[in-house]
Amino acid sequence: MEHSNAREFDHPESCPAGGSERKSHHSDKMKANLLSRLNRIEGQIRGIKGLIEKDTYCDDVLNQIAAAQSALNSVGRLLLEGHMKSCIIERIQAGENEVIDELLVTVNKLMK
């Protein structure tokens, strides 16, 4: 897994306050990385569907599902890291401490 770099999330615009339209801080390099990973995951999911259609042995299908889940979790970790290094820091510096509660809700969803 490629480790992200805070620079990959640098963007001239700051994170808007909660009421404004919110956008991410992904550099073109990070966006390409995330899209590439998601395209591979999409292919894995199509492959799993094919395995089911071909009546593949359940254990083999379950192993492919585990691999797809792991890949999706990896994308989530990259996004979370970037979010914390950009939006979260900026919003805390702007005095928007409620962003911590928002982050905790998101982390709890990721950990389910």
Gaussian input, Z-matrix of N, CA and C with variables (Angstrom, degrees):
# hf/3-21g

backbone

0 1
 N
 C     1     B1
 C     2     B2     1     A1
 N     3     B3     2     A2     1     D1
 C     4     B4     3     A3     2     D2
 C     5     B5     4     A4     3     D3
 N     6     B6     5     A5     4     D4
 C     7     B7     6     A6     5     D5
 C     8     B8     7     A7     6     D6
 N     9     B9     8     A8     7     D7
 C    10    B10     9     A9     8     D8
 C    11    B11    10    A10     9     D9
 N    12    B12    11    A11    10    D10
 C    13    B13    12    A12    11    D11
 C    14    B14    13    A13    12    D12
 N    15    B15    14    A14    13    D13
 C    16    B16    15    A15    14    D14
 C    17    B17    16    A16    15    D15
 N    18    B18    17    A17    16    D16
 C    19    B19    18    A18    17    D17
 C    20    B20    19    A19    18    D18
 N    21    B21    20    A20    19    D19
 C    22    B22    21    A21    20    D20
 C    23    B23    22    A22    21    D21
 N    24    B24    23    A23    22    D22
 C    25    B25    24    A24    23    D23
 C    26    B26    25    A25    24    D24
 N    27    B27    26    A26    25    D25
 C    28    B28    27    A27    26    D26
 C    29    B29    28    A28    27    D27
 N    30    B30    29    A29    28    D28
 C    31    B31    30    A30    29    D29
 C    32    B32    31    A31    30    D30
 N    33    B33    32    A32    31    D31
 C    34    B34    33    A33    32    D32
 C    35    B35    34    A34    33    D33
 N    36    B36    35    A35    34    D34
 C    37    B37    36    A36    35    D35
 C    38    B38    37    A37    36    D36
 N    39    B39    38    A38    37    D37
 C    40    B40    39    A39    38    D38
 C    41    B41    40    A40    39    D39
 N    42    B42    41    A41    40    D40
 C    43    B43    42    A42    41    D41
 C    44    B44    43    A43    42    D42
 N    45    B45    44    A44    43    D43
 C    46    B46    45    A45    44    D44
 C    47    B47    46    A46    45    D45
 N    48    B48    47    A47    46    D46
 C    49    B49    48    A48    47    D47
 C    50    B50    49    A49    48    D48
 N    51    B51    50    A50    49    D49
 C    52    B52    51    A51    50    D50
 C    53    B53    52    A52    51    D51
 N    54    B54    53    A53    52    D52
 C    55    B55    54    A54    53    D53
 C    56    B56    55    A55    54    D54
 N    57    B57    56    A56    55    D55
 C    58    B58    57    A57    56    D56
 C    59    B59    58    A58    57    D57
 N    60    B60    59    A59    58    D58
 C    61    B61    60    A60    59    D59
 C    62    B62    61    A61    60    D60
 N    63    B63    62    A62    61    D61
 C    64    B64    63    A63    62    D62
 C    65    B65    64    A64    63    D63
 N    66    B66    65    A65    64    D64
 C    67    B67    66    A66    65    D65
 C    68    B68    67    A67    66    D66
 N    69    B69    68    A68    67    D67
 C    70    B70    69    A69    68    D68
 C    71    B71    70    A70    69    D69
 N    72    B72    71    A71    70    D70
 C    73    B73    72    A72    71    D71
 C    74    B74    73    A73    72    D72
 N    75    B75    74    A74    73    D73
 C    76    B76    75    A75    74    D74
 C    77    B77    76    A76    75    D75
 N    78    B78    77    A77    76    D76
 C    79    B79    78    A78    77    D77
 C    80    B80    79    A79    78    D78
 N    81    B81    80    A80    79    D79
 C    82    B82    81    A81    80    D80
 C    83    B83    82    A82    81    D81
 N    84    B84    83    A83    82    D82
 C    85    B85    84    A84    83    D83
 C    86    B86    85    A85    84    D84
 N    87    B87    86    A86    85    D85
 C    88    B88    87    A87    86    D86
 C    89    B89    88    A88    87    D87
 N    90    B90    89    A89    88    D88
 C    91    B91    90    A90    89    D89
 C    92    B92    91    A91    90    D90
 N    93    B93    92    A92    91    D91
 C    94    B94    93    A93    92    D92
 C    95    B95    94    A94    93    D93
 N    96    B96    95    A95    94    D94
 C    97    B97    96    A96    95    D95
 C    98    B98    97    A97    96    D96
 N    99    B99    98    A98    97    D97
 C   100   B100    99    A99    98    D98
 C   101   B101   100   A100    99    D99
 N   102   B102   101   A101   100   D100
 C   103   B103   102   A102   101   D101
 C   104   B104   103   A103   102   D102
 N   105   B105   104   A104   103   D103
 C   106   B106   105   A105   104   D104
 C   107   B107   106   A106   105   D105
 N   108   B108   107   A107   106   D106
 C   109   B109   108   A108   107   D107
 C   110   B110   109   A109   108   D108
 N   111   B111   110   A110   109   D109
 C   112   B112   111   A111   110   D110
 C   113   B113   112   A112   111   D111
 N   114   B114   113   A113   112   D112
 C   115   B115   114   A114   113   D113
 C   116   B116   115   A115   114   D114
 N   117   B117   116   A116   115   D115
 C   118   B118   117   A117   116   D116
 C   119   B119   118   A118   117   D117
 N   120   B120   119   A119   118   D118
 C   121   B121   120   A120   119   D119
 C   122   B122   121   A121   120   D120
 N   123   B123   122   A122   121   D121
 C   124   B124   123   A123   122   D122
 C   125   B125   124   A124   123   D123
 N   126   B126   125   A125   124   D124
 C   127   B127   126   A126   125   D125
 C   128   B128   127   A127   126   D126
 N   129   B129   128   A128   127   D127
 C   130   B130   129   A129   128   D128
 C   131   B131   130   A130   129   D129
 N   132   B132   131   A131   130   D130
 C   133   B133   132   A132   131   D131
 C   134   B134   133   A133   132   D132
 N   135   B135   134   A134   133   D133
 C   136   B136   135   A135   134   D134
 C   137   B137   136   A136   135   D135
 N   138   B138   137   A137   136   D136
 C   139   B139   138   A138   137   D137
 C   140   B140   139   A139   138   D138
 N   141   B141   140   A140   139   D139
 C   142   B142   141   A141   140   D140
 C   143   B143   142   A142   141   D141
 N   144   B144   143   A143   142   D142
 C   145   B145   144   A144   143   D143
 C   146   B146   145   A145   144   D144
 N   147   B147   146   A146   145   D145
 C   148   B148   147   A147   146   D146
 C   149   B149   148   A148   147   D147
 N   150   B150   149   A149   148   D148
 C   151   B151   150   A150   149   D149
 C   152   B152   151   A151   150   D150
 N   153   B153   152   A152   151   D151
 C   154   B154   153   A153   152   D152
 C   155   B155   154   A154   153   D153
 N   156   B156   155   A155   154   D154
 C   157   B157   156   A156   155   D155
 C   158   B158   157   A157   156   D156
 N   159   B159   158   A158   157   D157
 C   160   B160   159   A159   158   D158
 C   161   B161   160   A160   159   D159
 N   162   B162   161   A161   160   D160
 C   163   B163   162   A162   161   D161
 C   164   B164   163   A163   162   D162
 N   165   B165   164   A164   163   D163
 C   166   B166   165   A165   164   D164
 C   167   B167   166   A166   165   D165
 N   168   B168   167   A167   166   D166
 C   169   B169   168   A168   167   D167
 C   170   B170   169   A169   168   D168
 N   171   B171   170   A170   169   D169
 C   172   B172   171   A171   170   D170
 C   173   B173   172   A172   171   D171
 N   174   B174   173   A173   172   D172
 C   175   B175   174   A174   173   D173
 C   176   B176   175   A175   174   D174
 N   177   B177   176   A176   175   D175
 C   178   B178   177   A177   176   D176
 C   179   B179   178   A178   177   D177
 N   180   B180   179   A179   178   D178
 C   181   B181   180   A180   179   D179
 C   182   B182   181   A181   180   D180
 N   183   B183   182   A182   181   D181
 C   184   B184   183   A183   182   D182
 C   185   B185   184   A184   183   D183
 N   186   B186   185   A185   184   D184
 C   187   B187   186   A186   185   D185
 C   188   B188   187   A187   186   D186
 N   189   B189   188   A188   187   D187
 C   190   B190   189   A189   188   D188
 C   191   B191   190   A190   189   D189
 N   192   B192   191   A191   190   D190
 C   193   B193   192   A192   191   D191
 C   194   B194   193   A193   192   D192
 N   195   B195   194   A194   193   D193
 C   196   B196   195   A195   194   D194
 C   197   B197   196   A196   195   D195
 N   198   B198   197   A197   196   D196
 C   199   B199   198   A198   197   D197
 C   200   B200   199   A199   198   D198
 N   201   B201   200   A200   199   D199
 C   202   B202   201   A201   200   D200
 C   203   B203   202   A202   201   D201
 N   204   B204   203   A203   202   D202
 C   205   B205   204   A204   203   D203
 C   206   B206   205   A205   204   D204
 N   207   B207   206   A206   205   D205
 C   208   B208   207   A207   206   D206
 C   209   B209   208   A208   207   D207
 N   210   B210   209   A209   208   D208
 C   211   B211   210   A210   209   D209
 C   212   B212   211   A211   210   D210
 N   213   B213   212   A212   211   D211
 C   214   B214   213   A213   212   D212
 C   215   B215   214   A214   213   D213
 N   216   B216   215   A215   214   D214
 C   217   B217   216   A216   215   D215
 C   218   B218   217   A217   216   D216
 N   219   B219   218   A218   217   D217
 C   220   B220   219   A219   218   D218
 C   221   B221   220   A220   219   D219
 N   222   B222   221   A221   220   D220
 C   223   B223   222   A222   221   D221
 C   224   B224   223   A223   222   D222
 N   225   B225   224   A224   223   D223
 C   226   B226   225   A225   224   D224
 C   227   B227   226   A226   225   D225
 N   228   B228   227   A227   226   D226
 C   229   B229   228   A228   227   D227
 C   230   B230   229   A229   228   D228
 N   231   B231   230   A230   229   D229
 C   232   B232   231   A231   230   D230
 C   233   B233   232   A232   231   D231
 N   234   B234   233   A233   232   D232
 C   235   B235   234   A234   233   D233
 C   236   B236   235   A235   234   D234
 N   237   B237   236   A236   235   D235
 C   238   B238   237   A237   236   D236
 C   239   B239   238   A238   237   D237
 N   240   B240   239   A239   238   D238
 C   241   B241   240   A240   239   D239
 C   242   B242   241   A241   240   D240
 N   243   B243   242   A242   241   D241
 C   244   B244   243   A243   242   D242
 C   245   B245   244   A244   243   D243
 N   246   B246   245   A245   244   D244
 C   247   B247   246   A246   245   D245
 C   248   B248   247   A247   246   D246
 N   249   B249   248   A248   247   D247
 C   250   B250   249   A249   248   D248
 C   251   B251   250   A250   249   D249
 N   252   B252   251   A251   250   D250
 C   253   B253   252   A252   251   D251
 C   254   B254   253   A253   252   D252
 N   255   B255   254   A254   253   D253
 C   256   B256   255   A255   254   D254
 C   257   B257   256   A256   255   D255
 N   258   B258   257   A257   256   D256
 C   259   B259   258   A258   257   D257
 C   260   B260   259   A259   258   D258
 N   261   B261   260   A260   259   D259
 C   262   B262   261   A261   260   D260
 C   263   B263   262   A262   261   D261
 N   264   B264   263   A263   262   D262
 C   265   B265   264   A264   263   D263
 C   266   B266   265   A265   264   D264
 N   267   B267   266   A266   265   D265
 C   268   B268   267   A267   266   D266
 C   269   B269   268   A268   267   D267
 N   270   B270   269   A269   268   D268
 C   271   B271   270   A270   269   D269
 C   272   B272   271   A271   270   D270
 N   273   B273   272   A272   271   D271
 C   274   B274   273   A273   272   D272
 C   275   B275   274   A274   273   D273
 N   276   B276   275   A275   274   D274
 C   277   B277   276   A276   275   D275
 C   278   B278   277   A277   276   D276
 N   279   B279   278   A278   277   D277
 C   280   B280   279   A279   278   D278
 C   281   B281   280   A280   279   D279
 N   282   B282   281   A281   280   D280
 C   283   B283   282   A282   281   D281
 C   284   B284   283   A283   282   D282
 N   285   B285   284   A284   283   D283
 C   286   B286   285   A285   284   D284
 C   287   B287   286   A286   285   D285
 N   288   B288   287   A287   286   D286
 C   289   B289   288   A288   287   D287
 C   290   B290   289   A289   288   D288
 N   291   B291   290   A290   289   D289
 C   292   B292   291   A291   290   D290
 C   293   B293   292   A292   291   D291
 N   294   B294   293   A293   292   D292
 C   295   B295   294   A294   293   D293
 C   296   B296   295   A295   294   D294
 N   297   B297   296   A296   295   D295
 C   298   B298   297   A297   296   D296
 C   299   B299   298   A298   297   D297
 N   300   B300   299   A299   298   D298
 C   301   B301   300   A300   299   D299
 C   302   B302   301   A301   300   D300
 N   303   B303   302   A302   301   D301
 C   304   B304   303   A303   302   D302
 C   305   B305   304   A304   303   D303
 N   306   B306   305   A305   304   D304
 C   307   B307   306   A306   305   D305
 C   308   B308   307   A307   306   D306
 N   309   B309   308   A308   307   D307
 C   310   B310   309   A309   308   D308
 C   311   B311   310   A310   309   D309
 N   312   B312   311   A311   310   D310
 C   313   B313   312   A312   311   D311
 C   314   B314   313   A313   312   D312
 N   315   B315   314   A314   313   D313
 C   316   B316   315   A315   314   D314
 C   317   B317   316   A316   315   D315
 N   318   B318   317   A317   316   D316
 C   319   B319   318   A318   317   D317
 C   320   B320   319   A319   318   D318
 N   321   B321   320   A320   319   D319
 C   322   B322   321   A321   320   D320
 C   323   B323   322   A322   321   D321
 N   324   B324   323   A323   322   D322
 C   325   B325   324   A324   323   D323
 C   326   B326   325   A325   324   D324
 N   327   B327   326   A326   325   D325
 C   328   B328   327   A327   326   D326
 C   329   B329   328   A328   327   D327
 N   330   B330   329   A329   328   D328
 C   331   B331   330   A330   329   D329
 C   332   B332   331   A331   330   D330
 N   333   B333   332   A332   331   D331
 C   334   B334   333   A333   332   D332
 C   335   B335   334   A334   333   D333

   B1=1.4425
   B2=1.5122
   B3=1.3151
   B4=1.4563
   B5=1.5178
   B6=1.3129
   B7=1.4578
   B8=1.5058
   B9=1.3182
   B10=1.4535
   B11=1.5138
   B12=1.2677
   B13=1.4427
   B14=1.5146
   B15=1.3067
   B16=1.4597
   B17=1.5215
   B18=1.3145
   B19=1.4566
   B20=1.5303
   B21=1.3211
   B22=1.4542
   B23=1.5211
   B24=1.3280
   B25=1.4474
   B26=1.5203
   B27=1.3352
   B28=1.4529
   B29=1.5214
   B30=1.2960
   B31=1.4430
   B32=1.5146
   B33=1.3222
   B34=1.4549
   B35=1.5171
   B36=1.3352
   B37=1.4538
   B38=1.5144
   B39=1.3266
   B40=1.4573
   B41=1.5188
   B42=1.3227
   B43=1.4543
   B44=1.5173
   B45=1.3192
   B46=1.4549
   B47=1.5241
   B48=1.3008
   B49=1.4616
   B50=1.5173
   B51=1.3200
   B52=1.4474
   B53=1.5185
   B54=1.3332
   B55=1.4521
   B56=1.5090
   B57=1.3090
   B58=1.4577
   B59=1.5184
   B60=1.3426
   B61=1.4620
   B62=1.5156
   B63=1.3273
   B64=1.4569
   B65=1.5152
   B66=1.3133
   B67=1.4666
   B68=1.5162
   B69=1.3353
   B70=1.4593
   B71=1.5237
   B72=1.3219
   B73=1.4640
   B74=1.5176
   B75=1.3141
   B76=1.4618
   B77=1.5195
   B78=1.3172
   B79=1.4608
   B80=1.5215
   B81=1.3126
   B82=1.4692
   B83=1.5229
   B84=1.3456
   B85=1.4670
   B86=1.5310
   B87=1.3313
   B88=1.4644
   B89=1.5234
   B90=1.3258
   B91=1.4562
   B92=1.5277
   B93=1.3235
   B94=1.4656
   B95=1.5279
   B96=1.3293
   B97=1.4663
   B98=1.5295
   B99=1.3261
   B100=1.4589
   B101=1.5290
   B102=1.3313
   B103=1.4603
   B104=1.5252
   B105=1.3234
   B106=1.4571
   B107=1.5224
   B108=1.3208
   B109=1.4636
   B110=1.5324
   B111=1.3306
   B112=1.4591
   B113=1.5271
   B114=1.3119
   B115=1.4696
   B116=1.5241
   B117=1.3554
   B118=1.4699
   B119=1.5293
   B120=1.3221
   B121=1.4712
   B122=1.5231
   B123=1.3105
   B124=1.4631
   B125=1.5321
   B126=1.3235
   B127=1.4602
   B128=1.5195
   B129=1.3382
   B130=1.4673
   B131=1.5280
   B132=1.3120
   B133=1.4675
   B134=1.5291
   B135=1.3316
   B136=1.4667
   B137=1.5346
   B138=1.3419
   B139=1.4636
   B140=1.5101
   B141=1.3178
   B142=1.4722
   B143=1.5283
   B144=1.3210
   B145=1.4609
   B146=1.5311
   B147=1.3276
   B148=1.4654
   B149=1.5209
   B150=1.3309
   B151=1.4622
   B152=1.5219
   B153=1.3248
   B154=1.4657
   B155=1.5310
   B156=1.3399
   B157=1.4651
   B158=1.5273
   B159=1.3407
   B160=1.4706
   B161=1.5277
   B162=1.3284
   B163=1.4651
   B164=1.5348
   B165=1.3261
   B166=1.4653
   B167=1.5265
   B168=1.3094
   B169=1.4689
   B170=1.5294
   B171=1.3222
   B172=1.4734
   B173=1.5277
   B174=1.3309
   B175=1.4652
   B176=1.5239
   B177=1.3191
   B178=1.4629
   B179=1.5291
   B180=1.3193
   B181=1.4640
   B182=1.5289
   B183=1.3076
   B184=1.4677
   B185=1.5267
   B186=1.3197
   B187=1.4676
   B188=1.5232
   B189=1.3195
   B190=1.4672
   B191=1.5268
   B192=1.3232
   B193=1.4668
   B194=1.5246
   B195=1.3220
   B196=1.4727
   B197=1.5286
   B198=1.3267
   B199=1.4626
   B200=1.5252
   B201=1.3223
   B202=1.4654
   B203=1.5261
   B204=1.3328
   B205=1.4625
   B206=1.5264
   B207=1.3173
   B208=1.4552
   B209=1.5276
   B210=1.3166
   B211=1.4631
   B212=1.5219
   B213=1.3126
   B214=1.4640
   B215=1.5310
   B216=1.3279
   B217=1.4649
   B218=1.5314
   B219=1.3113
   B220=1.4588
   B221=1.5336
   B222=1.3226
   B223=1.4656
   B224=1.5294
   B225=1.3209
   B226=1.4651
   B227=1.5196
   B228=1.3367
   B229=1.4692
   B230=1.5278
   B231=1.3136
   B232=1.4662
   B233=1.5191
   B234=1.3231
   B235=1.4615
   B236=1.5270
   B237=1.3148
   B238=1.4610
   B239=1.5245
   B240=1.3237
   B241=1.4652
   B242=1.5274
   B243=1.3127
   B244=1.4640
   B245=1.5165
   B246=1.3188
   B247=1.4638
   B248=1.5225
   B249=1.3293
   B250=1.4655
   B251=1.5229
   B252=1.3381
   B253=1.4612
   B254=1.5255
   B255=1.3235
   B256=1.4632
   B257=1.5293
   B258=1.3025
   B259=1.4639
   B260=1.5230
   B261=1.3217
   B262=1.4660
   B263=1.5276
   B264=1.3236
   B265=1.4667
   B266=1.5191
   B267=1.3314
   B268=1.4717
   B269=1.5165
   B270=1.3098
   B271=1.4627
   B272=1.5258
   B273=1.3199
   B274=1.4671
   B275=1.5220
   B276=1.3326
   B277=1.4637
   B278=1.5276
   B279=1.3405
   B280=1.4644
   B281=1.5312
   B282=1.3334
   B283=1.4594
   B284=1.5181
   B285=1.3115
   B286=1.4651
   B287=1.5307
   B288=1.3117
   B289=1.4633
   B290=1.5282
   B291=1.3431
   B292=1.4663
   B293=1.5310
   B294=1.3299
   B295=1.4644
   B296=1.5347
   B297=1.3173
   B298=1.4760
   B299=1.5266
   B300=1.3281
   B301=1.4660
   B302=1.5198
   B303=1.3350
   B304=1.4659
   B305=1.5318
   B306=1.3198
   B307=1.4602
   B308=1.5245
   B309=1.3164
   B310=1.4651
   B311=1.5270
   B312=1.3242
   B313=1.4628
   B314=1.5232
   B315=1.3295
   B316=1.4612
   B317=1.5223
   B318=1.3299
   B319=1.4693
   B320=1.5227
   B321=1.3246
   B322=1.4668
   B323=1.5319
   B324=1.3296
   B325=1.4684
   B326=1.5161
   B327=1.3269
   B328=1.4628
   B329=1.5230
   B330=1.3281
   B331=1.4594
   B332=1.5215
   B333=1.3117
   B334=1.4692
   B335=1.5019
   A1=109.12
   A2=116.40
   A3=121.01
   A4=108.59
   A5=116.50
   A6=119.77
   A7=108.43
   A8=115.41
   A9=118.31
   A10=110.08
   A11=113.44
   A12=122.33
   A13=105.91
   A14=118.39
   A15=121.38
   A16=110.59
   A17=119.26
   A18=123.35
   A19=111.65
   A20=116.47
   A21=119.69
   A22=111.02
   A23=118.16
   A24=121.55
   A25=111.91
   A26=117.52
   A27=120.25
   A28=109.78
   A29=116.04
   A30=121.65
   A31=106.33
   A32=118.84
   A33=119.80
   A34=114.06
   A35=117.83
   A36=120.00
   A37=110.21
   A38=115.99
   A39=118.41
   A40=108.55
   A41=115.91
   A42=119.99
   A43=108.45
   A44=118.12
   A45=119.64
   A46=110.92
   A47=115.80
   A48=121.12
   A49=109.57
   A50=116.24
   A51=122.41
   A52=115.15
   A53=119.99
   A54=122.02
   A55=114.07
   A56=118.80
   A57=122.52
   A58=110.54
   A59=114.33
   A60=118.28
   A61=107.67
   A62=116.09
   A63=119.52
   A64=109.61
   A65=115.96
   A66=122.64
   A67=108.06
   A68=115.47
   A69=119.96
   A70=110.72
   A71=115.12
   A72=123.26
   A73=112.22
   A74=118.95
   A75=120.49
   A76=112.17
   A77=114.63
   A78=119.25
   A79=107.89
   A80=116.50
   A81=119.86
   A82=110.50
   A83=116.88
   A84=121.17
   A85=110.87
   A86=116.95
   A87=120.46
   A88=110.52
   A89=116.90
   A90=119.88
   A91=110.03
   A92=117.03
   A93=121.12
   A94=110.34
   A95=117.16
   A96=121.88
   A97=110.52
   A98=116.76
   A99=120.76
   A100=111.00
   A101=117.08
   A102=120.26
   A103=111.83
   A104=116.68
   A105=120.85
   A106=110.47
   A107=116.33
   A108=120.83
   A109=110.91
   A110=115.87
   A111=119.85
   A112=111.79
   A113=117.25
   A114=119.93
   A115=110.94
   A116=116.55
   A117=119.54
   A118=110.55
   A119=116.39
   A120=120.51
   A121=110.06
   A122=116.26
   A123=120.37
   A124=110.22
   A125=116.34
   A126=120.72
   A127=111.87
   A128=116.12
   A129=119.85
   A130=110.35
   A131=116.72
   A132=120.93
   A133=110.27
   A134=116.64
   A135=119.69
   A136=110.32
   A137=116.19
   A138=120.52
   A139=111.95
   A140=116.36
   A141=120.73
   A142=109.70
   A143=115.81
   A144=119.78
   A145=109.98
   A146=116.28
   A147=120.86
   A148=111.99
   A149=116.35
   A150=120.00
   A151=110.91
   A152=116.12
   A153=120.78
   A154=109.56
   A155=115.56
   A156=120.00
   A157=111.66
   A158=116.91
   A159=121.69
   A160=113.05
   A161=116.30
   A162=121.29
   A163=112.06
   A164=116.20
   A165=121.60
   A166=109.57
   A167=115.67
   A168=122.97
   A169=110.11
   A170=116.06
   A171=122.43
   A172=113.60
   A173=117.10
   A174=120.12
   A175=110.80
   A176=117.14
   A177=120.64
   A178=111.23
   A179=116.11
   A180=120.58
   A181=109.76
   A182=117.26
   A183=121.02
   A184=111.54
   A185=117.44
   A186=120.36
   A187=111.08
   A188=117.30
   A189=120.34
   A190=111.20
   A191=116.87
   A192=121.02
   A193=109.80
   A194=116.98
   A195=120.92
   A196=110.74
   A197=117.46
   A198=120.95
   A199=110.57
   A200=117.39
   A201=121.00
   A202=110.82
   A203=117.28
   A204=120.95
   A205=110.52
   A206=116.64
   A207=120.95
   A208=110.80
   A209=116.61
   A210=120.71
   A211=110.93
   A212=117.51
   A213=120.90
   A214=110.85
   A215=116.65
   A216=120.18
   A217=110.99
   A218=116.60
   A219=121.40
   A220=111.02
   A221=116.68
   A222=120.93
   A223=109.56
   A224=116.69
   A225=120.97
   A226=112.18
   A227=116.70
   A228=119.85
   A229=111.30
   A230=117.01
   A231=120.15
   A232=111.22
   A233=116.21
   A234=120.01
   A235=111.46
   A236=116.70
   A237=120.83
   A238=110.68
   A239=116.79
   A240=120.39
   A241=110.94
   A242=115.82
   A243=119.64
   A244=112.02
   A245=115.96
   A246=121.10
   A247=110.85
   A248=115.73
   A249=119.28
   A250=111.59
   A251=117.28
   A252=120.94
   A253=113.27
   A254=116.60
   A255=117.92
   A256=110.18
   A257=117.06
   A258=121.54
   A259=113.58
   A260=116.51
   A261=119.23
   A262=110.47
   A263=117.08
   A264=120.70
   A265=110.45
   A266=117.04
   A267=120.50
   A268=111.47
   A269=116.93
   A270=119.42
   A271=111.37
   A272=118.06
   A273=120.14
   A274=109.50
   A275=117.32
   A276=121.11
   A277=111.70
   A278=116.73
   A279=121.51
   A280=111.47
   A281=117.29
   A282=121.36
   A283=114.18
   A284=117.31
   A285=121.34
   A286=109.91
   A287=116.16
   A288=120.99
   A289=113.77
   A290=117.83
   A291=120.25
   A292=111.54
   A293=116.31
   A294=120.29
   A295=111.06
   A296=116.85
   A297=120.45
   A298=109.76
   A299=116.77
   A300=119.94
   A301=110.64
   A302=116.55
   A303=121.20
   A304=110.44
   A305=116.14
   A306=121.14
   A307=111.06
   A308=117.45
   A309=120.83
   A310=111.80
   A311=117.50
   A312=121.30
   A313=109.39
   A314=116.62
   A315=121.35
   A316=111.29
   A317=117.42
   A318=121.17
   A319=110.18
   A320=117.35
   A321=120.62
   A322=111.36
   A323=117.50
   A324=120.45
   A325=110.36
   A326=117.60
   A327=121.33
   A328=112.53
   A329=116.40
   A330=120.68
   A331=113.11
   A332=118.98
   A333=121.44
   A334=110.28
   D1=133.08
   D2=177.93
   D3=-76.77
   D4=131.21
   D5=177.67
   D6=-82.05
   D7=137.67
   D8=-179.52
   D9=-78.22
   D10=165.57
   D11=-178.87
   D12=-128.17
   D13=139.51
   D14=-178.39
   D15=-54.97
   D16=-32.29
   D17=179.90
   D18=-60.04
   D19=-28.91
   D20=-178.83
   D21=-66.71
   D22=-14.88
   D23=-177.96
   D24=-108.95
   D25=-1.55
   D26=179.31
   D27=-62.26
   D28=137.62
   D29=178.87
   D30=-153.39
   D31=141.32
   D32=-177.23
   D33=-64.21
   D34=-25.82
   D35=179.04
   D36=-86.52
   D37=143.20
   D38=176.39
   D39=-89.34
   D40=166.53
   D41=177.66
   D42=-69.18
   D43=127.65
   D44=178.00
   D45=-72.17
   D46=161.43
   D47=178.21
   D48=-62.72
   D49=163.64
   D50=-174.99
   D51=-49.95
   D52=-33.60
   D53=-177.30
   D54=-79.17
   D55=-20.36
   D56=-177.24
   D57=-84.60
   D58=166.88
   D59=175.01
   D60=-64.34
   D61=129.46
   D62=-177.06
   D63=-103.68
   D64=139.98
   D65=179.43
   D66=-131.32
   D67=159.97
   D68=178.86
   D69=-86.12
   D70=171.41
   D71=-178.36
   D72=-110.18
   D73=25.85
   D74=-173.47
   D75=-72.20
   D76=131.20
   D77=171.56
   D78=-70.85
   D79=167.24
   D80=177.19
   D81=-60.79
   D82=-37.09
   D83=-179.92
   D84=-64.63
   D85=-45.78
   D86=-179.71
   D87=-67.31
   D88=-40.94
   D89=179.60
   D90=-61.59
   D91=-43.20
   D92=178.32
   D93=-62.82
   D94=-41.08
   D95=178.43
   D96=-61.80
   D97=-47.95
   D98=-179.31
   D99=-63.34
   D100=-44.19
   D101=179.99
   D102=-64.77
   D103=-38.03
   D104=177.48
   D105=-62.79
   D106=-45.91
   D107=178.45
   D108=-61.39
   D109=-43.77
   D110=-179.21
   D111=-67.34
   D112=-34.81
   D113=175.46
   D114=-63.79
   D115=-40.28
   D116=177.24
   D117=-64.91
   D118=-40.92
   D119=178.71
   D120=-63.94
   D121=-41.47
   D122=177.33
   D123=-58.72
   D124=-41.65
   D125=176.37
   D126=-63.95
   D127=-40.15
   D128=177.43
   D129=-60.78
   D130=-42.10
   D131=-178.76
   D132=-65.02
   D133=-43.11
   D134=176.04
   D135=-60.71
   D136=-38.87
   D137=177.55
   D138=-63.19
   D139=-40.75
   D140=178.55
   D141=-63.52
   D142=-42.68
   D143=177.79
   D144=-58.81
   D145=-42.24
   D146=177.96
   D147=-62.85
   D148=-38.52
   D149=178.26
   D150=-62.31
   D151=-41.58
   D152=178.84
   D153=-63.90
   D154=-44.50
   D155=179.98
   D156=-61.03
   D157=-31.47
   D158=-178.62
   D159=-91.47
   D160=7.95
   D161=179.85
   D162=57.58
   D163=40.56
   D164=178.69
   D165=-65.45
   D166=146.96
   D167=178.96
   D168=-50.14
   D169=131.59
   D170=-173.02
   D171=-53.15
   D172=-42.73
   D173=-177.86
   D174=-61.19
   D175=-38.00
   D176=177.96
   D177=-65.66
   D178=-40.71
   D179=178.15
   D180=-65.86
   D181=-43.88
   D182=179.89
   D183=-61.42
   D184=-37.88
   D185=177.10
   D186=-64.92
   D187=-37.37
   D188=177.22
   D189=-68.98
   D190=-36.32
   D191=176.04
   D192=-63.61
   D193=-43.58
   D194=178.52
   D195=-60.64
   D196=-40.09
   D197=179.23
   D198=-65.43
   D199=-41.32
   D200=178.97
   D201=-66.09
   D202=-40.63
   D203=178.15
   D204=-63.38
   D205=-41.45
   D206=178.85
   D207=-62.66
   D208=-42.50
   D209=178.91
   D210=-64.61
   D211=-40.60
   D212=178.49
   D213=-67.20
   D214=-38.93
   D215=176.20
   D216=-62.20
   D217=-35.78
   D218=178.40
   D219=-63.90
   D220=-41.64
   D221=176.00
   D222=-62.97
   D223=-42.29
   D224=178.52
   D225=-60.96
   D226=-40.56
   D227=179.06
   D228=-65.09
   D229=-41.14
   D230=177.52
   D231=-62.00
   D232=-44.88
   D233=179.04
   D234=-64.26
   D235=-42.39
   D236=179.92
   D237=-62.40
   D238=-44.73
   D239=178.78
   D240=-59.19
   D241=-47.23
   D242=179.63
   D243=-63.31
   D244=-40.85
   D245=179.06
   D246=-61.02
   D247=-43.42
   D248=-179.48
   D249=-68.48
   D250=-36.30
   D251=-177.83
   D252=-79.83
   D253=-10.47
   D254=-179.07
   D255=-121.51
   D256=-81.81
   D257=-173.65
   D258=-58.01
   D259=-46.92
   D260=-175.98
   D261=-62.11
   D262=-48.31
   D263=179.83
   D264=-60.61
   D265=-46.52
   D266=-178.21
   D267=-62.44
   D268=-42.93
   D269=-177.73
   D270=-70.01
   D271=-36.17
   D272=175.61
   D273=-64.96
   D274=-44.48
   D275=178.21
   D276=-61.29
   D277=-28.57
   D278=178.05
   D279=-84.54
   D280=3.02
   D281=178.21
   D282=85.13
   D283=10.83
   D284=-179.19
   D285=-91.84
   D286=68.96
   D287=-175.38
   D288=-67.37
   D289=-14.50
   D290=177.18
   D291=-64.20
   D292=-15.12
   D293=178.48
   D294=-62.75
   D295=-24.98
   D296=177.93
   D297=-65.08
   D298=-43.42
   D299=177.95
   D300=-63.49
   D301=-40.70
   D302=176.98
   D303=-59.93
   D304=-44.22
   D305=179.86
   D306=-64.08
   D307=-42.10
   D308=179.73
   D309=-62.24
   D310=-39.47
   D311=177.08
   D312=-62.45
   D313=-44.49
   D314=-179.68
   D315=-63.91
   D316=-45.63
   D317=-179.89
   D318=-62.25
   D319=-40.53
   D320=177.78
   D321=-61.56
   D322=-38.32
   D323=177.33
   D324=-66.50
   D325=-40.09
   D326=-179.99
   D327=-66.03
   D328=-29.00
   D329=-175.16
   D330=-88.40
   D331=-2.19
   D332=-179.44
   D333=-69.39

